[in-house]
Amino acid sequence: MKPVLIKQSEIDERIIIVSINRTEKLNSIHLELLESLQSELERINKVQHIKAVILTSESLKAFSTGIDVHFVKELANKEEVANFFYKLAHLFETVQQLRVPTIAAVNGYAFGAGADLALACDLRIANEVASFRFPGPQFGVVLGIQRLISEVGGSTARTLTLMNKLIDSKEALHDGVVHEVVSSANCLRRAEEWAKHLIEMPSFAKETIRNMCNRVERDLLMQDPCELAKKSILAVDFNEAFEQYVARIKK
């Protein structure tokens, strides 16, 4: 029997919790997990009584440590890698463009694609032991950069991505990567409180603000973020760059 990679629960019929459940691999993202989450979000988007989505993890150690290194290394060629990252970027776009507000409740590690997944949400709450890193550019991947710039500004985005800087929850709050830091015991509960607040807001104001913020991000770089992710892979000797990066982080 296949493991359940995505769990779902409801606070009430209007608020749904989507929880990543690949805990033995710290929720690292391979194709099956990506497609499961994509399918679940597309299904949710069609359910009219749902008014807010909380995205979180079954693990207290990790929201997601990013791409599954072993999965990516086993892909047959650079085109397959590029298509995988295209699908990842499309997943983030799906999160951002959901018809309802989204809240990320981030436990522990949020690295690479995991951090990008959290950033795709409208609002982000982290527990006190959360940490963030954006290592993709170190092996040639341009993924989620427009969104990061929009959220934290160009100067901070350059530091986080070019220097592969690891930041803790306090730095993440200061930089704008998250909007609030709470104890591990309160992270999901706080996200639920925010969701209940959001569903009571007038719809026109709420939707207008979300659309305006998303439009500002789009204007930062006039390129499709999915195509940008794919092009970044095809522009480098990915296997060599990826192997060198993995070797460095294992030291």
C-alpha positions as a Markdown table, in Angstrom:
| # | Residue | x | y | z |
|---|---|---|---|---|
| 1 | Met | 0.0 | 0.0 | 0.0 |
| 2 | Lys | 1.3 | 3.4 | -1.0 |
| 3 | Pro | 2.0 | 5.9 | 1.9 |
| 4 | Val | -0.4 | 8.8 | 2.2 |
| 5 | Leu | 1.7 | 11.8 | 1.2 |
| 6 | Ile | -0.9 | 14.5 | 1.8 |
| 7 | Lys | -3.3 | 14.5 | 4.8 |
| 8 | Gln | -6.3 | 16.6 | 5.0 |
| 9 | Ser | -8.5 | 17.8 | 7.9 |
| 10 | Glu | -11.1 | 20.5 | 8.4 |
| 11 | Ile | -11.5 | 23.0 | 11.2 |
| 12 | Asp | -15.0 | 23.5 | 9.9 |
| 13 | Glu | -16.3 | 23.1 | 6.4 |
| 14 | Arg | -14.9 | 26.5 | 5.5 |
| 15 | Ile | -11.3 | 26.0 | 6.5 |
| 16 | Ile | -9.2 | 23.1 | 5.3 |
| 17 | Ile | -5.7 | 22.0 | 6.6 |
| 18 | Val | -3.4 | 20.3 | 4.0 |
| 19 | Ser | -0.5 | 18.6 | 5.7 |
| 20 | Ile | 2.6 | 17.2 | 4.0 |
| 21 | Asn | 3.2 | 13.6 | 5.2 |
| 22 | Arg | 6.6 | 12.4 | 4.0 |
| 23 | Thr | 8.0 | 12.7 | 7.5 |
| 24 | Glu | 10.7 | 9.9 | 7.1 |
| 25 | Lys | 12.3 | 12.0 | 4.4 |
| 26 | Leu | 11.7 | 15.4 | 6.2 |
| 27 | Asn | 9.0 | 16.1 | 3.5 |
| 28 | Ser | 11.6 | 16.3 | 0.7 |
| 29 | Ile | 9.8 | 16.7 | -2.6 |
| 30 | His | 9.8 | 14.1 | -5.3 |
| 31 | Leu | 7.5 | 13.8 | -8.2 |
| 32 | Glu | 4.8 | 11.7 | -6.4 |
| 33 | Leu | 4.6 | 14.2 | -3.5 |
| 34 | Leu | 4.5 | 17.2 | -5.9 |
| 35 | Glu | 1.7 | 15.6 | -8.0 |
| 36 | Ser | -0.2 | 14.6 | -4.9 |
| 37 | Leu | -0.1 | 18.2 | -3.6 |
| 38 | Gln | -0.9 | 19.7 | -7.0 |
| 39 | Ser | -3.9 | 17.4 | -7.4 |
| 40 | Glu | -5.2 | 18.1 | -3.9 |
| 41 | Leu | -5.0 | 21.9 | -4.3 |
| 42 | Glu | -6.7 | 21.7 | -7.7 |
| 43 | Arg | -9.5 | 19.7 | -6.1 |
| 44 | Ile | -9.8 | 22.2 | -3.2 |
| 45 | Asn | -10.0 | 25.1 | -5.6 |
| 46 | Lys | -13.2 | 23.7 | -7.0 |
| 47 | Val | -15.0 | 23.3 | -3.6 |
| 48 | Gln | -17.0 | 26.5 | -3.2 |
| 49 | His | -17.7 | 26.2 | 0.6 |
| 50 | Ile | -13.9 | 26.2 | 1.4 |
| 51 | Lys | -12.8 | 29.8 | 2.2 |
| 52 | Ala | -9.3 | 29.4 | 3.5 |
| 53 | Val | -6.4 | 26.8 | 3.3 |
| 54 | Ile | -3.7 | 26.1 | 5.9 |
| 55 | Leu | -0.6 | 24.4 | 4.5 |
| 56 | Thr | 1.5 | 22.6 | 7.1 |
| 57 | Ser | 3.5 | 19.5 | 7.9 |
| 58 | Glu | 2.9 | 16.3 | 9.8 |
| 59 | Ser | 6.5 | 16.6 | 11.1 |
| 60 | Leu | 7.6 | 19.1 | 13.8 |
| 61 | Lys | 11.1 | 18.8 | 12.5 |
| 62 | Ala | 10.5 | 20.0 | 8.9 |
| 63 | Phe | 8.0 | 21.8 | 6.8 |
| 64 | Ser | 10.0 | 20.6 | 3.9 |
| 65 | Thr | 13.7 | 20.3 | 3.3 |
| 66 | Gly | 13.2 | 21.0 | -0.4 |
| 67 | Ile | 13.8 | 18.7 | -3.4 |
| 68 | Asp | 14.5 | 15.1 | -2.9 |
| 69 | Val | 18.2 | 15.0 | -3.8 |
| 70 | His | 18.2 | 11.2 | -4.5 |
| 71 | Phe | 15.2 | 11.5 | -6.7 |
| 72 | Val | 16.7 | 14.4 | -8.8 |
| 73 | Lys | 20.0 | 12.5 | -9.2 |
| 74 | Glu | 18.2 | 9.5 | -10.6 |
| 75 | Leu | 16.4 | 11.5 | -13.4 |
| 76 | Ala | 17.6 | 10.3 | -16.8 |
| 77 | Asn | 18.7 | 13.6 | -18.3 |
| 78 | Lys | 18.7 | 17.4 | -18.0 |
| 79 | Glu | 15.4 | 17.7 | -19.8 |
| 80 | Glu | 13.7 | 15.6 | -17.1 |
| 81 | Val | 15.2 | 17.7 | -14.4 |
| 82 | Ala | 14.0 | 20.9 | -16.1 |
| 83 | Asn | 10.5 | 19.5 | -16.4 |
| 84 | Phe | 10.5 | 18.5 | -12.7 |
| 85 | Phe | 11.4 | 22.1 | -11.7 |
| 86 | Tyr | 8.9 | 23.5 | -14.2 |
| 87 | Lys | 6.2 | 21.4 | -12.3 |
| 88 | Leu | 7.5 | 22.7 | -9.0 |
| 89 | Ala | 7.2 | 26.3 | -10.1 |
| 90 | His | 3.7 | 25.5 | -11.4 |
| 91 | Leu | 2.8 | 24.1 | -8.0 |
| 92 | Phe | 3.9 | 27.4 | -6.3 |
| 93 | Glu | 1.8 | 29.3 | -8.9 |
| 94 | Thr | -1.2 | 27.1 | -8.0 |
| 95 | Val | -0.8 | 27.9 | -4.3 |
| 96 | Gln | -0.5 | 31.6 | -5.0 |
| 97 | Gln | -3.4 | 31.7 | -7.4 |
| 98 | Leu | -5.9 | 29.7 | -5.3 |
| 99 | Arg | -9.2 | 31.5 | -5.1 |
| 100 | Val | -9.0 | 31.6 | -1.3 |
| 101 | Pro | -6.4 | 32.9 | 1.1 |
| 102 | Thr | -3.6 | 30.5 | 2.2 |
| 103 | Ile | -1.6 | 30.4 | 5.4 |
| 104 | Ala | 1.6 | 28.4 | 5.9 |
| 105 | Ala | 2.2 | 27.0 | 9.3 |
| 106 | Val | 6.0 | 26.3 | 9.2 |
| 107 | Asn | 7.6 | 23.8 | 11.6 |
| 108 | Gly | 11.3 | 23.3 | 11.6 |
| 109 | Tyr | 13.3 | 23.3 | 8.3 |
| 110 | Ala | 12.0 | 25.1 | 5.3 |
| 111 | Phe | 14.8 | 24.8 | 2.7 |
| 112 | Gly | 14.8 | 25.4 | -1.1 |
| 113 | Ala | 11.6 | 24.4 | -2.6 |
| 114 | Gly | 10.1 | 24.0 | 0.9 |
| 115 | Ala | 10.8 | 27.6 | 1.6 |
| 116 | Asp | 9.4 | 28.6 | -1.8 |
| 117 | Leu | 6.3 | 26.6 | -1.1 |
| 118 | Ala | 5.8 | 28.5 | 2.2 |
| 119 | Leu | 6.4 | 31.8 | 0.4 |
| 120 | Ala | 3.7 | 31.0 | -2.1 |
| 121 | Cys | 1.2 | 31.3 | 0.7 |
| 122 | Asp | -0.4 | 34.7 | 1.5 |
| 123 | Leu | 0.6 | 34.6 | 5.2 |
| 124 | Arg | 3.2 | 32.6 | 7.0 |
| 125 | Ile | 3.6 | 31.6 | 10.7 |
| 126 | Ala | 6.7 | 29.8 | 11.9 |
| 127 | Asn | 7.5 | 28.0 | 15.1 |
| 128 | Glu | 10.5 | 29.1 | 17.1 |
| 129 | Val | 12.9 | 26.5 | 15.8 |
| 130 | Ala | 12.0 | 27.1 | 12.1 |
| 131 | Ser | 14.9 | 27.9 | 9.8 |
| 132 | Phe | 15.0 | 28.9 | 6.1 |
| 133 | Arg | 17.5 | 28.6 | 3.3 |
| 134 | Phe | 17.3 | 29.2 | -0.5 |
| 135 | Pro | 20.1 | 27.1 | -2.0 |
| 136 | Gly | 18.8 | 26.7 | -5.6 |
| 137 | Pro | 21.1 | 29.2 | -7.3 |
| 138 | Gln | 24.1 | 27.4 | -5.9 |
| 139 | Phe | 23.5 | 24.7 | -8.4 |
| 140 | Gly | 21.9 | 26.8 | -11.1 |
| 141 | Val | 18.2 | 26.9 | -10.3 |
| 142 | Val | 16.2 | 30.1 | -10.5 |
| 143 | Leu | 13.0 | 29.1 | -8.6 |
| 144 | Gly | 10.6 | 31.4 | -6.8 |
| 145 | Ile | 12.9 | 34.4 | -7.1 |
| 146 | Gln | 10.2 | 36.9 | -8.1 |
| 147 | Arg | 8.1 | 35.9 | -5.1 |
| 148 | Leu | 11.1 | 36.2 | -2.7 |
| 149 | Ile | 12.0 | 39.7 | -4.0 |
| 150 | Ser | 8.3 | 40.8 | -3.7 |
| 151 | Glu | 8.2 | 39.5 | -0.1 |
| 152 | Val | 11.6 | 40.6 | 1.3 |
| 153 | Gly | 13.0 | 43.2 | -1.1 |
| 154 | Gly | 15.8 | 43.0 | -3.6 |
| 155 | Ser | 18.7 | 43.6 | -1.1 |
| 156 | Thr | 17.6 | 40.8 | 1.3 |
| 157 | Ala | 16.8 | 38.5 | -1.6 |
| 158 | Arg | 20.3 | 38.9 | -3.0 |
| 159 | Thr | 21.9 | 38.0 | 0.3 |
| 160 | Leu | 19.7 | 35.0 | 0.9 |
| 161 | Thr | 20.1 | 33.5 | -2.6 |
| 162 | Leu | 23.6 | 34.5 | -3.7 |
| 163 | Met | 25.2 | 33.7 | -0.3 |
| 164 | Asn | 23.0 | 30.7 | 0.5 |
| 165 | Lys | 22.3 | 32.2 | 3.9 |
| 166 | Leu | 20.7 | 30.1 | 6.6 |
| 167 | Ile | 18.3 | 32.2 | 8.8 |
| 168 | Asp | 16.5 | 31.3 | 12.0 |
| 169 | Ser | 12.9 | 32.2 | 12.8 |
| 170 | Lys | 13.8 | 35.6 | 14.3 |
| 171 | Glu | 15.8 | 36.6 | 11.2 |
| 172 | Ala | 13.0 | 35.3 | 9.0 |
| 173 | Leu | 10.5 | 37.5 | 10.9 |
| 174 | His | 12.8 | 40.5 | 10.6 |
| 175 | Asp | 13.4 | 39.9 | 6.9 |
| 176 | Gly | 9.7 | 39.4 | 6.0 |
| 177 | Val | 10.0 | 35.7 | 5.2 |
| 178 | Val | 7.4 | 35.0 | 7.8 |
| 179 | His | 4.8 | 37.2 | 9.5 |
| 180 | Glu | 4.8 | 35.8 | 13.0 |
| 181 | Val | 6.8 | 33.4 | 15.2 |
| 182 | Val | 5.1 | 31.4 | 17.9 |
| 183 | Ser | 5.9 | 28.3 | 20.0 |
| 184 | Ser | 5.8 | 24.9 | 18.4 |
| 185 | Ala | 2.7 | 24.0 | 20.4 |
| 186 | Asn | 0.9 | 27.1 | 19.1 |
| 187 | Cys | 1.9 | 27.2 | 15.4 |
| 188 | Leu | -1.1 | 25.4 | 13.9 |
| 189 | Arg | -3.5 | 26.9 | 16.4 |
| 190 | Arg | -2.4 | 30.4 | 15.5 |
| 191 | Ala | -2.8 | 29.6 | 11.8 |
| 192 | Glu | -6.3 | 28.5 | 12.6 |
| 193 | Glu | -7.0 | 31.8 | 14.3 |
| 194 | Trp | -5.8 | 33.7 | 11.3 |
| 195 | Ala | -7.9 | 31.6 | 9.0 |
| 196 | Lys | -11.0 | 32.3 | 11.0 |
| 197 | His | -10.3 | 36.0 | 10.8 |
| 198 | Leu | -9.8 | 35.9 | 7.1 |
| 199 | Ile | -13.0 | 34.1 | 6.3 |
| 200 | Glu | -15.0 | 36.8 | 8.1 |
| 201 | Met | -13.5 | 39.6 | 5.9 |
| 202 | Pro | -15.5 | 41.1 | 3.1 |
| 203 | Ser | -14.7 | 39.1 | 0.0 |
| 204 | Phe | -14.1 | 42.0 | -2.4 |
| 205 | Ala | -11.5 | 43.7 | -0.2 |
| 206 | Lys | -9.7 | 40.5 | 0.5 |
| 207 | Glu | -9.6 | 39.4 | -3.1 |
| 208 | Thr | -8.6 | 42.8 | -4.3 |
| 209 | Ile | -5.6 | 43.0 | -1.9 |
| 210 | Arg | -4.4 | 39.5 | -2.8 |
| 211 | Asn | -4.7 | 40.3 | -6.6 |
| 212 | Met | -2.9 | 43.6 | -6.2 |
| 213 | Cys | 0.0 | 42.1 | -4.3 |
| 214 | Asn | 0.3 | 39.2 | -6.8 |
| 215 | Arg | 0.3 | 41.8 | -9.7 |
| 216 | Val | 3.2 | 43.7 | -8.1 |
| 217 | Glu | 5.2 | 40.5 | -7.9 |
| 218 | Arg | 4.5 | 39.7 | -11.6 |
| 219 | Asp | 5.7 | 43.1 | -12.6 |
| 220 | Leu | 9.1 | 42.6 | -10.9 |
| 221 | Leu | 10.2 | 40.2 | -13.6 |
| 222 | Met | 8.3 | 40.0 | -16.9 |
| 223 | Gln | 9.0 | 36.3 | -17.3 |
| 224 | Asp | 6.8 | 33.2 | -16.6 |
| 225 | Pro | 8.3 | 31.8 | -13.4 |
| 226 | Cys | 7.7 | 28.2 | -14.6 |
| 227 | Glu | 9.6 | 28.8 | -17.8 |
| 228 | Leu | 12.3 | 30.7 | -15.9 |
| 229 | Ala | 12.9 | 27.7 | -13.6 |
| 230 | Lys | 13.1 | 25.4 | -16.6 |
| 231 | Lys | 15.5 | 27.6 | -18.5 |
| 232 | Ser | 17.8 | 27.9 | -15.5 |
| 233 | Ile | 18.3 | 24.1 | -15.6 |
| 234 | Leu | 18.9 | 23.9 | -19.3 |
| 235 | Ala | 21.4 | 26.8 | -19.1 |
| 236 | Val | 24.0 | 24.9 | -17.0 |
| 237 | Asp | 25.7 | 21.6 | -16.8 |
| 238 | Phe | 23.2 | 20.6 | -14.1 |
| 239 | Asn | 24.5 | 17.2 | -13.1 |
| 240 | Glu | 28.0 | 18.6 | -12.4 |
| 241 | Ala | 26.7 | 21.7 | -10.6 |
| 242 | Phe | 24.3 | 19.6 | -8.5 |
| 243 | Glu | 26.9 | 17.0 | -7.6 |
| 244 | Gln | 29.4 | 19.7 | -6.6 |
| 245 | Tyr | 26.7 | 21.3 | -4.4 |
| 246 | Val | 25.7 | 18.0 | -2.7 |
| 247 | Ala | 29.4 | 17.2 | -2.1 |
| 248 | Arg | 29.9 | 20.7 | -0.4 |
| 249 | Ile | 26.9 | 20.3 | 2.0 |
| 250 | Lys | 28.0 | 16.8 | 3.0 |
| 251 | Lys | 31.4 | 18.1 | 4.3 |
